[in-house]
């Protein structure tokens, strides 16, 4: 999905919904399709791990965080906050 000009990956893991910018800060690859382990997403290209809660880069080769967006379920819809 897109928020403005940013592509966003939606992830459901451990009963939680997460929205994270869909770009690895290491080389610009999409995070979509990467393995999910708990509250982490693994870049399918080079294996960098990012925290789905905070966007923090957890392992090399990525060192910069990705943007995360707040989510909530209301009225049977998943809402993503874009500010």
C-alpha positions, 0 to 999 in steps of 0.5 A: 500500500502507499501513503503519499509517496511512500510504499508501506508493508503491512504485517500481522505477527503475534496478534499485532498489526504493523505498518513499516516503510517498505524499503531497506535502508541498506540498499533500497530493496523492498522489505515485502516478502521478507521473513517475519520472526516475532516483531522483526522483518528480515530483508529478503535481499541481504538479511538485515533485520528491522524492528517492526515496532520501532523501525530500528535497524537491528543487524548489518548491513543496515544501520539506519532505521525505517519509518513505522506508522501507527495502526489500529483496528476500528469498525472492522477496518485496519487504519494506518496513521500517516503523520 
